[in-house]
Amino acid sequence: LSYEEGAAALHRIRAVEQGQHVGSVLADHALCYPPRDPAMVLEPLYPDRLGEDFIALSTPAKGKSSAEQAEEDIADPWAAEAIRQLLGADDVDPPAWLTPSMSTLIETAGRWQHIADEQLFPLVRDHPRIMLLAGGAAVTAFSDLPTVPVDLLEEIERILPAGKGTEFAIGRAAITERLAKFRLERTRDPVQRAAIYTNLRQALSDAGLSDKEKPAAEEAVRLYRMLSRADPQEFIVRLAIALDAYSATMMRNSDGEASVRAGAEAVAIYNRLYSVKPDAFAAEFARTLTNLGNSYLRIHLLDRKSVV
């Protein structure tokens, strides 16, 4: 951090005793851990694992007596609140240390359960938007924690921006995968399962994970096809939407024939709907026709490349 940022961080966690000058604390730290850039302060411990273990061993775990803490590690009661003081404030502008600190905290929580249960998870539960401020890489790492509570994943999923090209696309896909597995294990309702697979396919598509989106797209089509046979008035449009999405998925997987078949079926459905209600389905009919035309064009271009 810069000198000003380093001083602010130390004041935030009350690391400067009364009457002590913050400059002397920063100078002492620099003496022990010389910064690579002389203009910067608070060089972290290297390798990263050493710094993470130092955080974990310095932070007391609940349920342990003082004697047990003393025997096992170097826990300091001060450290129990330091993480929340450093990261838990609702700053108008996120402090410079937030992103690297959250990344380190998440990595530490992955190997030290008391950091996950007593520090990271309560922090995110109280301040879920901290994950947005921490960035896409932190969201992805957080979603990979094996013990992260489902309600936290759901809250982060709710606030993450959706769509292609965002820095959170990979993280959102990872969270959606975790939640899809959890939700699918708890319902046999085909309507709910079809919606889960549709949401999963979209998240994987936004993240550019075309190979992983294919099974989700296939299952969404299968379920909506089954539902539309039983209740076409309710589900035929959703089947057409799923087919159009599956067509795009298969084109991204370089299966032009499957893409065209699915696209043509979607066009046929919208053609029938358009003939009955042209005002209601003109836009969807035009969109699927355009997508089908693009599929034919891409097959033509791929064939030309293979000949060359």
ZIQUIPE-V972782 format. One record per residue. N is the residue number from 1. PHI is phi in radians with two decimals (999 if undefined). NEAR is the number of other C-alpha atoms within 12 Angstrom. Layout:
n = (N | N)
phi = (PHI | PHI)
near = (NEAR | NEAR)
This chain:
n = (1 | 2 | 3 | 4 | 5 | 6 | 7 | 8 | 9 | 10 | 11 | 12 | 13 | 14 | 15 | 16 | 17 | 18 | 19 | 20 | 21 | 22 | 23 | 24 | 25 | 26 | 27 | 28 | 29 | 30 | 31 | 32 | 33 | 34 | 35 | 36 | 37 | 38 | 39 | 40 | 41 | 42 | 43 | 44 | 45 | 46 | 47 | 48 | 49 | 50 | 51 | 52 | 53 | 54 | 55 | 56 | 57 | 58 | 59 | 60 | 61 | 62 | 63 | 64 | 65 | 66 | 67 | 68 | 69 | 70 | 71 | 72 | 73 | 74 | 75 | 76 | 77 | 78 | 79 | 80 | 81 | 82 | 83 | 84 | 85 | 86 | 87 | 88 | 89 | 90 | 91 | 92 | 93 | 94 | 95 | 96 | 97 | 98 | 99 | 100 | 101 | 102 | 103 | 104 | 105 | 106 | 107 | 108 | 109 | 110 | 111 | 112 | 113 | 114 | 115 | 116 | 117 | 118 | 119 | 120 | 121 | 122 | 123 | 124 | 125 | 126 | 127 | 128 | 129 | 130 | 131 | 132 | 133 | 134 | 135 | 136 | 137 | 138 | 139 | 140 | 141 | 142 | 143 | 144 | 145 | 146 | 147 | 148 | 149 | 150 | 151 | 152 | 153 | 154 | 155 | 156 | 157 | 158 | 159 | 160 | 161 | 162 | 163 | 164 | 165 | 166 | 167 | 168 | 169 | 170 | 171 | 172 | 173 | 174 | 175 | 176 | 177 | 178 | 179 | 180 | 181 | 182 | 183 | 184 | 185 | 186 | 187 | 188 | 189 | 190 | 191 | 192 | 193 | 194 | 195 | 196 | 197 | 198 | 199 | 200 | 201 | 202 | 203 | 204 | 205 | 206 | 207 | 208 | 209 | 210 | 211 | 212 | 213 | 214 | 215 | 216 | 217 | 218 | 219 | 220 | 221 | 222 | 223 | 224 | 225 | 226 | 227 | 228 | 229 | 230 | 231 | 232 | 233 | 234 | 235 | 236 | 237 | 238 | 239 | 240 | 241 | 242 | 243 | 244 | 245 | 246 | 247 | 248 | 249 | 250 | 251 | 252 | 253 | 254 | 255 | 256 | 257 | 258 | 259 | 260 | 261 | 262 | 263 | 264 | 265 | 266 | 267 | 268 | 269 | 270 | 271 | 272 | 273 | 274 | 275 | 276 | 277 | 278 | 279 | 280 | 281 | 282 | 283 | 284 | 285 | 286 | 287 | 288 | 289 | 290 | 291 | 292 | 293 | 294 | 295 | 296 | 297 | 298 | 299 | 300 | 301 | 302 | 303 | 304 | 305 | 306 | 307 | 308)
phi = (999 | -1.21 | -1.01 | -1.12 | -1.18 | -1.09 | -1.11 | -1.12 | -1.12 | -1.14 | -1.15 | -1.08 | -1.71 | 0.97 | -1.56 | -1.89 | -1.29 | -1.03 | 1.50 | -1.63 | -1.56 | -1.06 | -1.06 | -1.22 | -1.16 | -1.13 | -1.17 | -1.10 | -1.12 | -1.13 | -1.18 | -1.38 | -2.28 | -1.05 | -1.26 | -1.17 | -1.87 | -1.03 | -1.42 | -1.90 | -2.27 | 1.05 | -1.04 | -1.31 | -1.23 | -2.19 | -1.18 | -0.97 | -1.04 | -1.13 | -1.11 | -1.12 | -1.16 | -1.11 | -1.06 | -1.13 | -1.26 | -1.40 | -1.69 | -1.08 | -1.81 | -1.15 | 1.57 | -1.87 | -1.30 | -1.04 | -1.15 | -1.11 | -1.06 | -1.14 | -1.25 | -1.63 | -2.70 | -2.01 | -1.01 | -2.14 | -0.93 | -1.00 | -1.23 | -1.06 | -1.85 | -1.10 | -1.12 | -1.14 | -1.13 | -1.27 | -2.06 | -1.58 | -1.36 | -1.53 | -1.24 | -1.11 | -1.92 | -1.09 | -1.17 | -1.09 | -1.52 | -1.09 | -1.10 | -1.14 | -1.18 | -1.13 | -1.07 | -1.17 | -1.10 | -1.14 | -1.10 | -1.12 | -1.11 | -1.17 | -2.07 | -2.22 | -1.16 | -1.20 | -1.22 | -1.14 | -1.29 | -1.85 | -2.14 | -1.16 | -1.11 | -1.09 | -1.08 | -1.21 | -1.11 | -1.39 | -2.36 | -1.06 | -1.24 | -1.10 | -1.23 | -1.14 | -1.22 | -1.26 | 1.83 | -1.10 | -1.12 | -1.16 | -1.08 | -1.10 | -1.11 | -1.09 | -1.15 | -1.47 | -1.14 | -1.16 | -1.87 | -1.11 | -1.14 | -1.07 | -1.12 | -1.23 | -1.07 | -1.16 | -1.18 | -1.17 | -1.01 | -1.14 | -1.72 | -1.24 | -1.17 | -1.77 | 1.96 | -1.24 | 1.46 | -1.54 | -1.20 | -1.71 | -1.06 | -1.15 | -1.10 | -1.11 | -1.09 | -1.11 | -1.15 | -1.10 | -1.07 | -1.06 | -1.21 | -1.08 | -1.05 | -1.09 | -1.24 | -1.16 | -1.21 | -1.96 | -2.56 | -1.93 | -1.17 | -1.11 | -1.14 | -1.13 | -1.15 | -1.09 | -1.14 | -1.12 | -1.15 | -1.11 | -1.11 | -1.15 | -1.02 | -1.11 | -1.11 | -1.17 | -1.12 | -1.04 | -1.50 | 1.34 | -1.67 | -1.11 | -1.20 | -1.41 | -1.34 | -1.01 | -1.06 | -1.15 | -1.13 | -1.09 | -1.21 | -1.08 | -1.09 | -1.03 | -1.22 | -1.21 | -1.14 | -1.11 | -1.17 | -1.23 | -1.17 | -1.36 | -2.55 | -1.09 | -1.09 | -1.48 | -2.09 | -1.15 | -1.18 | -1.14 | -1.11 | -1.08 | -1.11 | -1.15 | -1.15 | -1.09 | -1.16 | -1.10 | -1.02 | -1.15 | -1.07 | -1.19 | -1.17 | -1.14 | -1.64 | 1.08 | -1.92 | -1.13 | -1.11 | -1.13 | -1.09 | -1.17 | -1.04 | -1.16 | -1.11 | -1.15 | -1.17 | -1.10 | -1.08 | -1.09 | -1.13 | -1.17 | -1.08 | -1.12 | -1.15 | -1.15 | -1.14 | -1.60 | -2.30 | -1.07 | -1.16 | -1.36 | -2.13 | -1.09 | -1.13 | -1.16 | -1.09 | -1.12 | -1.13 | -1.20 | -1.08 | -1.10 | -1.10 | -1.13 | -1.05 | -1.12 | -1.11 | -1.05 | -1.12 | -1.17 | -1.09 | -1.06 | -1.18 | -1.15 | -1.09 | -1.12 | -1.14 | -1.16 | -1.16 | -1.10)
near = (28 | 20 | 25 | 20 | 23 | 31 | 29 | 25 | 31 | 30 | 23 | 24 | 23 | 22 | 28 | 21 | 13 | 9 | 10 | 14 | 16 | 26 | 22 | 19 | 25 | 34 | 23 | 18 | 23 | 25 | 15 | 15 | 20 | 20 | 23 | 15 | 14 | 17 | 18 | 22 | 33 | 32 | 29 | 27 | 21 | 16 | 12 | 19 | 20 | 17 | 21 | 28 | 27 | 26 | 36 | 38 | 29 | 29 | 36 | 34 | 31 | 18 | 11 | 17 | 15 | 17 | 13 | 15 | 21 | 18 | 12 | 17 | 21 | 22 | 26 | 20 | 20 | 18 | 26 | 25 | 26 | 27 | 39 | 32 | 24 | 34 | 37 | 30 | 23 | 19 | 17 | 8 | 11 | 24 | 28 | 23 | 31 | 32 | 25 | 25 | 34 | 39 | 29 | 36 | 45 | 41 | 34 | 33 | 34 | 28 | 23 | 29 | 27 | 28 | 38 | 32 | 27 | 26 | 35 | 41 | 36 | 24 | 30 | 37 | 26 | 20 | 24 | 29 | 28 | 38 | 45 | 32 | 33 | 34 | 29 | 31 | 28 | 34 | 41 | 33 | 30 | 43 | 38 | 28 | 31 | 21 | 24 | 31 | 25 | 25 | 22 | 30 | 36 | 26 | 26 | 39 | 36 | 19 | 21 | 33 | 25 | 25 | 21 | 19 | 16 | 21 | 24 | 35 | 31 | 36 | 38 | 50 | 42 | 37 | 42 | 43 | 35 | 32 | 32 | 32 | 19 | 19 | 24 | 23 | 14 | 14 | 16 | 13 | 16 | 25 | 28 | 21 | 29 | 35 | 31 | 33 | 38 | 39 | 32 | 39 | 39 | 37 | 40 | 35 | 38 | 29 | 31 | 25 | 27 | 29 | 21 | 26 | 35 | 36 | 24 | 38 | 41 | 32 | 29 | 38 | 39 | 28 | 31 | 36 | 31 | 21 | 26 | 25 | 16 | 15 | 16 | 18 | 15 | 17 | 26 | 28 | 33 | 31 | 40 | 37 | 34 | 40 | 42 | 42 | 41 | 46 | 41 | 41 | 40 | 34 | 33 | 25 | 23 | 22 | 25 | 29 | 27 | 28 | 36 | 36 | 25 | 38 | 38 | 30 | 32 | 38 | 35 | 27 | 33 | 34 | 26 | 21 | 24 | 21 | 15 | 13 | 15 | 16 | 14 | 17 | 22 | 20 | 18 | 28 | 32 | 21 | 22 | 36 | 27 | 21 | 32 | 34 | 23 | 23 | 33 | 27 | 19 | 24 | 24 | 17 | 16 | 18 | 16 | 11 | 10 | 9 | 8 | 7)
